[in-house]
Amino acid sequence: MSPRRSSRRGGRRPDASVFARWPPARWCAAPIAPRSWRARSLLPYNRAAPTAYSPAEGSEEVQMPGKVVRVRRRERLGLAQRLYLPNIFVGLYVTARHFFRNLWGYIVGRKRTFVVQYPEEQVDYPDAFRGHPVLVALENGEPKCVACGLCEFACPTDCITIIPEETDAAIERYPREFDIDMSRCMFCGLCEEACPEEAIVMSRSVELATYEREPMLLHKKDLLRTEEQLGRRIDYMREEYAR
């Protein structure tokens, strides 16, 4: 009779009684019954071997309360849904109702729908509206800016470029060049909030469409506005930031 074949690691095959006691009873409710020699060989190294769940002795299986919902994969459409005509008539009814109501308002001279004939008619935007930023000019025409660079630092898109220069005036510094690349501006208003001198203000101008990129780069002479032109926005800004 030939001797028994040894395992791959060399040596004798371990006794199966060792694995019958592995893992200890305190680790699981039911003893693990390995189904093959490979599973038995992995037990000492892999304690989380997959096992079938079986409730412990004396325990009861509890069914969780719930409601069984049967999902219908194919819905049978009715005749009206298959024809699709009623939905078309509903859409046309809404369109026709607005059309004739606005037509009657146009005939009697009462405009029922908010329509502006742009650019012949201009919209009076509210004070909280944020257009592109502009510079506030003093009475002598020079900008109120002191070239501190806070707006340039606060800009999230880096669209503001300031080149400061010394001066003998009381402000000590002024912007020799102040450029804003409107192709990158996101109209967030952070430059307005960061300015300590109220020198840069969000205007109500939104007409920035152009066929080329060069006009989108606004220089200092293009950004200057008087306080009279920006009075409503400046008053709103002071009331809002004073809270």
Buried (B, 14 or more C-beta within 10 A) or exposed (E): EEEEEEEEEEEEEEEEEEBEEBBEEEEEEEEBEBEEEEBBBEBEEEEEEEBEEEEEEEEEEEEEEEEEEEEEEEEEEEEEEEEEEEEEEEEEEEEEEEEEEBEEEEEEEEEEEEEEEEEEEEEEBEBEBBBBBBBBBBEEEBBBBBBBBBBBEBBEEEBBBBEBEEBEEEBEBBBEEBBBBBEBBEEBBBBBBBBEEBBBBBBBEEEEEEEEEEEBBBEBEBBBBEBEBBEEBBEBBEEEEEE
